[in-house]
Amino acid sequence: MAESGFKGKSMKAVAVDVAEGYISVNPLLIKKFDQEMVKALYDNLNKTLTATRNEKLVLTDQAALRMRNMKLQRLHNAMIVLRNIAREKRIPL
């Protein structure tokens, strides 16, 4: 079921949606996921976090800097929630 993704989206698209703020990762969302989907989402969140950190920004552009920091915060919080849920369900990440 990991290949099907979530609501017809790939896990990469879900990770990007989390970064943009369209999807909130919470226990109710993760309840529908199986073990492989949780691992795939965690990996894609981590890749999206790295890609967001590597974006080049002009430090004088406050709006772009704020948007980047909001994305990083959303991704980090989603990874914390996912890590805690995986620990409760004994899913190795």
LINWOJO-V22587 format. One record per backbone hydrogen bond with DSSP energy under -0.5 kcal/mol. CO is the residue of the C=O (numbers start at 1). NH is the residue of the N-H. E is the energy in kcal/mol with one decimal. If there is no record, write none. Layout:
co:CO nh:NH e:E
co:CO nh:NH e:E
//
This chain:
co:1 nh:5 e:-0.8
co:5 nh:7 e:-0.5
co:6 nh:9 e:-1.4
co:9 nh:6 e:-1.5
co:10 nh:14 e:-1.9
co:11 nh:15 e:-2.3
co:12 nh:16 e:-2.1
co:13 nh:17 e:-2.3
co:14 nh:18 e:-2.1
co:15 nh:19 e:-2.1
co:16 nh:20 e:-2.2
co:17 nh:21 e:-1.0
co:17 nh:22 e:-2.3
co:17 nh:23 e:-1.1
co:23 nh:25 e:-0.5
co:24 nh:26 e:-0.6
co:26 nh:29 e:-0.7
co:26 nh:30 e:-2.1
co:27 nh:31 e:-1.4
co:29 nh:32 e:-1.1
co:30 nh:33 e:-1.6
co:34 nh:38 e:-1.9
co:35 nh:39 e:-2.0
co:36 nh:40 e:-2.5
co:37 nh:41 e:-2.6
co:38 nh:42 e:-2.4
co:39 nh:43 e:-2.5
co:40 nh:44 e:-2.4
co:41 nh:45 e:-2.5
co:42 nh:46 e:-2.2
co:43 nh:47 e:-2.2
co:44 nh:48 e:-2.4
co:45 nh:49 e:-2.3
co:46 nh:50 e:-2.1
co:47 nh:51 e:-2.4
co:48 nh:52 e:-2.3
co:49 nh:53 e:-2.1
co:50 nh:54 e:-1.7
co:52 nh:55 e:-0.9
co:57 nh:59 e:-0.6
co:58 nh:61 e:-1.8
co:60 nh:62 e:-1.3
co:61 nh:65 e:-2.0
co:62 nh:66 e:-2.3
co:63 nh:67 e:-2.2
co:64 nh:68 e:-2.3
co:65 nh:69 e:-2.2
co:66 nh:70 e:-2.2
co:67 nh:71 e:-2.2
co:68 nh:72 e:-2.4
co:69 nh:73 e:-2.3
co:70 nh:74 e:-2.6
co:71 nh:75 e:-2.6
co:72 nh:76 e:-2.5
co:73 nh:77 e:-2.5
co:74 nh:78 e:-2.3
co:75 nh:79 e:-2.2
co:76 nh:80 e:-2.0
co:77 nh:81 e:-2.4
co:78 nh:82 e:-2.6
co:79 nh:83 e:-2.5
co:80 nh:84 e:-2.3
co:81 nh:85 e:-2.3
co:82 nh:86 e:-2.5
co:83 nh:87 e:-2.1
co:84 nh:88 e:-2.1
co:85 nh:89 e:-2.3
co:86 nh:91 e:-3.3
co:87 nh:90 e:-0.7
co:90 nh:92 e:-0.6
//
